[in-house]
């Protein structure tokens, strides 16, 4: 089983791909709006805990986790870094210790749409990836039940999971460092 993750700690997408059956085995996305009643760091910590709890469930029986490599849009550094860190940490802390890979956004986007120019046509990307996701009835229902703003995060995660299934050689293995 391969878990693909589109990180962030405000919106977070995930998709599980069964590489033996060549179909999806779950997909989703969550949105965690800011809690203005909390101090910013406490709010971020609450979101990290929520994402970690979700990941504990979805990483089960996954032997590979592919996470979108961090890219930083203006103002997005901390949320993306937190989502990335909790994903890598939970994956490596799982009892079965799945291999963790990263993939550049441009790499998975060009794998789906090899003839796209500088800017990816997200409508076309959503159609292609969505068509594959909908081959599994439960995943199709889960995808269609998401709000449109969250659907693209789930589909990004699905494309990332497919990179792990079909083009793992284009992803980078995250290596654990041995401490002296």
Secondary structure, 3 states (H helix, E strand, C coil): CEEEEECCCCEEEEEEEECCCCEEEEEEEEECCCCCCCCHHHHHHHHHHHHHHHHHHHCCCCCEEEEECCCCCCCCHHHHHHHHHHHHHHHHHCCCCCEEEEECHHHHHHHHCCCCCCCCCHHHHHHHHHHHHCCCHHHHHHHHHCCHHHHHHHHHHHHHHHHHHHCHHHCEECCCCCCC
